[in-house]
Amino acid sequence: MELDFETIKTTAMWVLIGLAVVAIVLAIVIKKIVGKIITLVLAAVIIFFGWQQRDRIVSYAEGAQNAVGAAACDSPSFFGIDVTLPGCPGS
């Protein structure tokens, strides 16, 4: 197989332009995909910690039902915010 100079001169330029366009399109698509993956991971982390805090408050409230006096009204916290249980002073 043999190529002449004119073929290389014209064809190579269009092939390189085509490769550049494909590379740009792939870069945009990959950037969008990576952005979505980062968003999903961040949402999953927020949901995990929120659920963990919620579960801690619910478990504490269930345990407080069996406690008596001031121990039953100790204030748990949800992300650093004090939570007042029903039936305790301040609710």
Secondary structure as UniProt FT lines:
FT   HELIX           5..66
FT   HELIX           69..73
FT   STRAND          77..78
FT   TURN            79..80
FT   STRAND          81..82
FT   TURN            86..87
FT   TURN            89..90
//
